[in-house]
Amino acid sequence: MKDLVSVIILQYNNTILLDRCLKSLAKTRYKNYEIIIVDNKSSDNSVEFIKKNYPNLNLIENNQNYGFAKGNNLGVKYANGEFIVFLNNDVEVDPDWLGELVKAIRKDKNIVACQPKVLSLRDKHKFEYAGAGGGFIDKYGYPICRGRVYDNIEEDKGQYNDEIDVFWCCGVCMFIRKNIFNDIGGFDNDFFVYGEEIDLCWRLNLSGYKLKYVPKSVIYHLGRGTAGEKIKTWYWLHRNHAILVLKNYSFKTLLKILPVKLILDIMAFFSFLIKDYKRSVGIILAWLWIIFHPVNIIKRHNRIIKIRKVSDKDIIKKMLNGSTAINYFIKKKKFFQEFLY
């Protein structure tokens, strides 16, 4: 349906967050939207709460926890909209958030995805870790955002109020054309959680599309509302970002990129070994998975070859120069502007 937006909210426990999110959505000024809640086999009373308090919403009950990627992919099957928004349950939205996203994507048919400005729900004057002022990445697969470089979070002073092209849009609130999402293959189900939106956006870039950051659209994200920092968290994070590189680059480019990527992760392992051993364990487990699943990686890589329209040379031009990890941890660069030179 033209201009209809399907807002897909993945739910896994914590009805307090969901209730706050839905009450915020009710104040949205753009009215041509539907809400689809996908429950990922919550272990609390989420399903009963939704049926009792929001009986008119479309509720999809999964028979197990499929994670972010497959959970959202299943939600898309029930979407009637021309556009889709993947929205976290731990957000509050500005009343004009959705209208501004629709307006931005309508400017150019080559714009297929965009994201809002993501501020912290804990401190609304600061950017939030996930998404912040638009996503960028270096050629080794390490992502940062305008307003958030690794653990350094900037205060929002209007320094990122320009609407610009970005390399990736955050999964906290990703607005995308449904037909393109389906054509590109949706989220990679095997990612489960973390990095799946960057993988999707990398494929969009390989297909020659544009992605936008829209600062007039504003949401507030709690962050870590449904996940904590544990070994499994770091495992998924490092495993999936390694897959990003192995999957989306050509073999020729990988010969140059992969050795450096390995060295950087080895450095990270030893750096976190004492102060955060859980992350070091996660890094080891991530690379063990990579080593023991070569066929899986090759199959993913071959699927990318079929959709590629843009060369690695042109893709790398869209990325940040050098290593963001070295610039941050060794050269002590903390602000996004410092990574542009």
N, C-alpha and C positions, 0 to 999 in steps of 0.2 A: 504494500500500500504506500502510495507516494507520501513522502515526508513523515510517515509514521516511524517512531523510534521504539525499538524493543529494548527495554532496560533489563538486563539479566543480572540477578544478584545471586551469587553462590553462597549458600548458607551451610555452616557447620558449627553447631552449638552457639551459645551466647545470644539469647533472645533480647537481652537488654540493648546490645549493639544494633541488632536488626530493627528493633522497634524505633530506636532513635533515627536510624537511617530512613525508614519508611515515613516517619512523621516529617522529616526534613524534605523528602521528595514530594510530599503533598503540597508544599509551598511553591513548587516549580511553576513558573509562569507559562512556559511552553507546554501546551496541553495535549498535543498529539503524540502521546506515548502510552505504552503498555508496560506492565511490570511482570516479569517472570522470575519466580524464586525457584532455584534448584537446590534442594536439600541433599547434601552429600552424606546421607545416613547419619544424621546427628544422633548423639548418644544422650542428649537431654530432651526436653519437651518442645523442641523447636517446631516440629510438625503440628502438634496439638495447638501450640500458641498461634501459629499462622492461620490454621483453620478456624480458630475461635475469634481472633481479633482482626484478621484480614481475609475473610471468606471469599471476597470477589477477585482476589489475585490468583494468577495462574501458578499453581504449585506443582513442581515436578519432584517426585520422591525417588531418589536413586536407591538401589538395593545394596550399595556399598559406597565407601568414600573413594571417589575416582580422582581426587585431587583437583587442582585448578583447571588444568588443561582439558581433560576429558569431561569433567563436570560442566564446564562452560560450553564445550562442543555439543553436549547433549541438549543443553538449553537452547542453542541456536535452532535446533530442529523444530522447536515450538514457537519460534519467533515469526511474527507476521509483518514486521517492519521492513522498510527499505534500508534503514540503518539499525545498527546494534550498538548498545553501550554495555560493556562489561564493567560492572560497578561492585566494589567491595562492600561488605555489609558494615564495615567500621568507618563509614564516612558520613559527613553532613554536607549538604550542597547549598550554594548560593541560589536564590530564586531564578537567576538568569543563566545558570550554568549550561542548561541544555539548549536553549535558544541560540546562544553564542556559538556552540559547537555546530549546530545545523547551519547557521549563517556562514561559518568559516568553510565548511566542506562544500557548500554550494558555489563558492567563488571559482572553483576550477575542477573540472572533471577528473584531472589527474591527482587531485588530493583524495586519498582513499581512507586515511585514518588521521585522527588528531586526539590531543589530550588537553585537559584544562591546566591551569595553575593549581598545584597541589600544596596546600599549606597545612600546618600541623593543627590538629584539633586540640592538642594540649597547650599550644602557644600559637595563637592565630597570627602572630606577627612574624613567624618563622616558616621557612619552607619545611616540607616533610620529606623524610628519607626517600620514600618510594615515589619517583616521578618528578617531584619538585617543579623546576621550570623547563622541563623538556629533556629527553634522553639523548646522550651521545655515547660513543664507544671508541676505544683505541683498536688498532689492528690485531692486538693479542686477545681481544674478547673481553676486556675489562670495562664495564660501563660506569659512567658517572652522569650527573645531571647538572644543569644550570641551577645553582643554589644549593647543591649537595655534592660534595666531592668526598667519596668514601664516608667517613664518620663526621666530617666537618659540615655543619648545617649553617646556612646564611640567614640573616634576617631579611625579610622582604621589604625593601626600600624603593620598590619600583624599578630596580635595575634590570629586571627581566620582563618588562611590560611590552616588549616588541613581539609581534606574531612572526615566527620564523619557521623554516624547515628544520626538522629534527631527524635523527637516525632511527629512534624508537620512541614509542608512546607507552606509558606505564599501564600495567594491567589493573592498577587500582581504579582507573577510569579510562578505558580505551573506547573511543567512538570510531566506528568503522562501517563502510558500506558492506551490507550483508552478502551481496553477490560476489564481491571481490574476496571476502573472507572465505566463502565456500570454494571459489575457484582456486585459491592459493593453498587449500587443504586444511584450513583451520589451525588450531593449536596442535602441536605435536603431543599426542596422548602420553607418550613415554616420558615426557618431561615431568609429569605429575604436578610439580610445583617449583617455582623459581626459574626465571629465564625464558619461560615459554612465550612471553610477549615480545622479548627481544628477538627470539628465533623467528616468530611470525613477521616482525617488522624487517628483519634481514631479508626474508623472502620477498617482501613487498618492494624493498630497495632493489633486489636482484631483478624484479619484474619491471622496474622503471617507474614506479609510482612515487608520489610525494606524501610526506607525513608532516603534520603541522602541530606546533604548540600554540594554544589559543589562550592568552593571558586574561582576556575579558571573561572567560569562563573560570569560575573558582569553586573548588571543593576543599573540604577540610578532612584530613585523614588521621585517624588515631594511631595507626601503625602498631605492629605486633599485637593486634587485637585478638588474632586467632592462631598465632604461632609464637614460639619462643626460640631462644638461641640455645640449641642443643646439637649433639653430634649429627643427628639426622638432618637438621637444618643446613649445617655446613656441608654435609655430604651432597645433598641435592644441589646446593648453590654451586659448588666447585665442579661437580660432575656435569651439570647442565651447561655451564659456561665453557667447559672443555668441548662438549658436544657441539656447541655453537660454532666453534672454530673448525672442528673436524668435518662437520656436516656442510657448512656453507661456503668454504673456500675450495678452489680447484686444487688438485694434487700438487701442481707446480708451485702455487702460493704456499701450501702447507709445508713444503720443504724449507721455506724461509721462516715461516711463522712458528711452527710447532716447536722447534728446539728452544726458542726464546720463551715460549709459553711454558714449557716444562721447567726451565731454569727459574722463572718467576714464581711458579707454584712451589718449587723446592725451597726457594728463599722464604716464601710465606710459611711453609711448614716449620722451618727452624725458627722463624721470627715469633710464631705463636706458640711454640712448643711449651714454653714455661708460663707465659701470661694467659694463654687461652688454649689449653691442650685439646679441648673438644674440637676446636677448629682444625688443629693439626691432624687429629684422628680422621676428621671428615675429609680432609684433603687426600690422605692415604687411601681411604675407602673409595673415594671418587675415582682416582686413577687406577685402582685395582679393577673397578667395574669396566673402565675403558679398555684396559689390557685384555680382559677376559670376554669382551663382546665385540670383536673386530667385524664379524659378519653383520651385526646390527648396525654398526657405524657405516659400513660400506653401503648397505641398502639405503640408509638415509641419504648418504652423499649422492648416490646415483639418482635418487628422486629429485634432488636439487638441480642436477645437470639438465633434466628435462624442462624445467621452467625458467632457467637462466636466460635473461636477455641483456644483462649488464655485466661487463667484465670486472674481475677483481681489481684491476687498476683503477677503474672509475668508482668502484665501491669504496676503496681505501681513501680516495679523495674526499669522501664524505665523513671520514673518521678523523679523530684527533691525532696529531703527530706524536710520535714517541710512545713511551709507556706511561700510562697514568699512574701505575703502581710505583714506578721508580720516581716519577715527579712528585708524588705525594709522600711516600714513606722515606725516601732518601734525600730528595731535593727540597722537601718540606713546602711544596706548593699546596695551598689550602683552598684557594678560591678559583672558580671556574675560569675567570678571565685569564688567569695565569697559564692555562693549558692551551691557549689559542696562539701562543707565540713559540 
